[in-house]
Structure formats: C-alpha cells, structure tokens
C-alpha cells in the first residue's frame, strides 16, 4: 500500500483549511488548523509517508514555505484564481491537493518572492 499523501492548504490569518488525499486521489482527511507554527508542524508530523504539499501564494506563503519545507518531500506554491473566482473554499483546498499530485507545475524556483503561476520550491 502506497504511503504517499497529497496535502492542500487554504491559508488565512487565523486558520488553515486542509485536505489530504491518498495516492489514488481519494480524500482521506479534512480539517481546520490554527495558523500557528507549532500546530501546523505537529499536524504535518502526524502524517506518515511521502508528503507532497500545495498551498496558495499569499502573504503567509514565504513563512509557511520556510516552516514546512523540512517536513515534506515536495512543496508547490500556486495561484488558484479559479477557486477564488468561484469563491469555494472546498474547491480551493481540493485543487491544491490535486495539484500536489502533479504534474501541473509549470516552472521551478528555489527562492522567494513568488511569480505568477505554479512554482515548485
């Protein structure tokens, strides 16, 4: 059984909505976390296996990248303008989880600031 997990996060000032999918694309978990370093790291450490994480570019993106990069195998920062236009939170985090399953990354970057599109860091 594959231990790959694909995590999508919708980050806000006080909370983060999280969706976790397995290698087959099945939603296995949804939750709401406080936007606090200890809480986020504890959640990620509780997930076992190979972790791919995606979240939307925003004001907390650089901080979250630096916090979580050591704990995941793959990290993608993206712009989900479609989800924002539709105004659907669930769609946004599910799209993030699906994007982390790839191969949707258009370019690769290793530093911040971010540019438009999806960036693998």
C-alpha positions as CSV (number, residue, x, y, z in Angstrom):
1,X,0.0,0.0,0.0
2,X,1.4,3.4,-1.0
3,X,2.2,5.8,1.8
4,X,2.0,8.9,-0.5
5,X,-0.1,11.7,0.7
6,X,-1.1,14.9,-1.1
7,X,-2.0,17.9,1.1
8,X,-3.8,21.1,0.0
9,X,-3.9,24.1,2.3
10,X,-6.0,27.2,2.1
11,X,-4.2,29.7,4.4
12,X,-5.8,32.5,6.2
13,X,-4.7,34.8,9.0
14,X,-6.2,32.8,11.9
15,X,-6.9,29.4,10.3
16,X,-5.8,27.0,7.6
17,X,-8.2,24.6,5.9
18,X,-6.5,21.3,5.0
19,X,-7.4,18.5,2.6
20,X,-5.3,15.3,2.4
21,X,-5.6,12.8,-0.4
22,X,-4.0,9.4,-0.9
23,X,-2.1,8.3,-3.9
24,X,-5.3,7.2,-5.6
25,X,-6.8,10.7,-5.3
26,X,-9.3,9.7,-2.5
27,X,-10.0,12.4,0.1
28,X,-8.8,10.8,3.4
29,X,-9.0,13.8,5.7
30,X,-10.2,17.4,6.0
31,X,-9.5,19.6,9.0
32,X,-9.1,23.2,10.2
33,X,-5.9,24.3,11.9
34,X,-4.8,27.4,13.8
35,X,-2.3,29.4,11.8
36,X,0.4,28.8,14.4
37,X,3.8,27.2,13.7
38,X,3.6,24.6,16.4
39,X,0.1,23.5,15.4
40,X,0.9,23.2,11.7
41,X,4.2,21.3,12.2
42,X,2.5,18.9,14.7
43,X,-0.2,18.2,12.1
44,X,2.3,17.5,9.3
45,X,4.5,15.3,11.6
46,X,1.4,13.3,12.3
47,X,1.0,12.3,8.7
48,X,3.2,9.4,7.8
49,X,4.6,8.6,4.4
50,X,5.8,10.7,1.5
51,X,4.2,14.1,1.7
52,X,3.5,16.5,-1.1
53,X,2.1,19.9,0.0
54,X,0.5,22.7,-2.0
55,X,-0.8,26.0,-0.9
56,X,-1.8,29.2,-2.5
57,X,0.6,32.2,-2.9
58,X,-0.2,34.9,-0.4
59,X,1.0,37.0,2.5
60,X,2.0,33.9,4.6
61,X,3.5,31.9,1.7
62,X,7.2,32.6,2.5
63,X,6.7,31.9,6.2
64,X,4.8,28.7,5.6
65,X,7.3,27.6,3.0
66,X,10.2,28.0,5.4
67,X,8.3,26.3,8.2
68,X,7.2,23.2,6.3
69,X,9.9,22.6,3.6
70,X,12.0,20.5,6.0
71,X,8.9,18.3,6.8
72,X,7.7,17.4,3.3
73,X,9.1,15.7,0.2
74,X,7.6,18.2,-2.3
75,X,6.3,21.7,-1.9
76,X,4.3,23.7,-4.5
77,X,3.1,27.2,-4.2
78,X,0.4,28.2,-6.7
79,X,-2.2,30.8,-7.7
80,X,-5.7,29.4,-7.6
81,X,-7.5,32.2,-9.2
82,X,-10.3,29.8,-10.4
83,X,-11.1,28.8,-6.9
84,X,-11.1,32.5,-5.8
85,X,-13.4,33.5,-8.6
86,X,-15.8,30.7,-7.7
87,X,-15.5,31.6,-4.0
88,X,-15.5,27.9,-3.0
89,X,-13.1,27.1,-0.1
90,X,-13.6,23.3,-0.5
91,X,-12.8,23.6,-4.2
92,X,-9.6,25.6,-3.4
93,X,-8.1,23.1,-1.0
94,X,-9.1,20.1,-3.1
95,X,-7.4,21.7,-6.1
96,X,-4.3,22.3,-4.0
97,X,-4.3,18.6,-3.0
98,X,-4.8,17.5,-6.7
99,X,-2.1,19.9,-7.9
100,X,0.4,18.4,-5.4
101,X,-0.2,15.1,-7.1
102,X,1.2,16.8,-10.3
103,X,2.4,17.0,-13.0
104,X,0.9,20.5,-13.1
105,X,4.0,22.5,-12.2
106,X,5.0,25.0,-14.9
107,X,8.3,26.2,-13.6
108,X,10.7,25.6,-10.8
109,X,12.0,28.2,-8.4
110,X,14.2,28.0,-5.3
111,X,13.7,31.4,-3.8
112,X,11.0,33.9,-2.8
113,X,9.4,36.2,-3.9
114,X,7.0,34.2,-6.0
115,X,5.9,34.9,-9.5
116,X,2.6,34.2,-11.1
117,X,1.7,30.6,-11.9
118,X,2.6,27.4,-10.0
119,X,6.0,27.1,-8.5
120,X,7.8,24.1,-7.1
121,X,10.1,25.0,-4.3
